[in-house]
Amino acid sequence: MHPLLEIEATKVVYIGVSGRCWHLAGPGAGAEGVTMGEGPTGHLFAPVSILVSEGARQDGASFLRYVRSKKEIDFIAHVGGDAIPLVIRSPRHWLAINDAWMRDWSTRVPGTLAWFTRHQGWRFQQVRLDAAPTPTTGIDPLPNLHEAYQMSIVALDPLEKHFDEWQVWKNASGLGEGVVRARNAADQPGWARYTMNGPGRFWIGDLGGGEEPRIVQTPPILAGETLRIDTHPRRRTARVYSDANPSGRNVWGALAGRRWFASVPAWSSVEIPVRVTDGGSTASTVRIDLTPRSSRPY
């Protein structure tokens, strides 16, 4: 077993705009010279509010919808100090660590704040500076080789992403039909992305199943072509890629209004019927990808 899976402590890392990884809390904390202080705020739940309507002759109110706001997180970042495993040798060494830490934050380009627990795995969030870091310990950090900064950061998308869940159906038997399983191990609905390798015309069930699941028909593709479809309502796309056209061509219009309406429910796993016709062969495949999203890091 990997040593990380034997430890119960929550691990927090920040991947800066340079791509450098800073271990802030949990196993390996302070390996790069920076740790997260006790008592961060705003990190746990995605802010949410509900919209309601209230009528003059109505008791109470009627629910309309909910709105998620940006997530504002505040924490103390200790640069240097005696509690870290890294030995800071000189004021110049401390200044180099401090400079690298500050360079890895931006108001324009987001970095990634990641949380890990052995029971729920990794969850990731894009964050950026919301305000200038504020030093809290005095004028000159060099005598003690330590400074504590009040960090105020913001996640414009308040939901945490997990690693993708995926599965592939191959028409290995040549029967032309089967199922793919969509797994959504998170507390938010998930939208599937499909990748189909030709040849053939594919038929894919709308998520949610039922006794007679709705089936969506795709445009036909040739051998050597790949059709990629994103079903998310805010970014519906359908493009065909090939060696001759690596940038792809838009075929959304060829769907003629056909689309997927149902998401994969939170905390669920569903089987989606698939089949291939119109010249489908044993090389025809369907892959489903889904990115689970949670309202909290653990």
Buried (B, 14 or more C-beta within 10 A) or exposed (E): EEEEEEBEEBBBBBBBBEEBBBBBBBBBBBBBBBBBBEEBEBBEEBEEEEEEEEEEEEEEEEEEEEEBEEBBBBBBBBBBBEEBEBEBEEEEBBBEBBEBBBEBBBEEEBBBBBBBBBEBBBBBBBBBBBEEBEEEEEEEBBEEBBBBBBBBBBBEBBBBBBEEBBBEBEBEEEEBBBBBEBBBBBBBBBBBBBBBBBBBBBBBBBBBBEEEBBBBBBBBBEEEBBBBBBBBEEEBBBBBBBEEEEEBEEBBEEBEEBBBEBBBBBEBEBBBBBBBBEBBEEBBBBBBBBBBBBBBBE
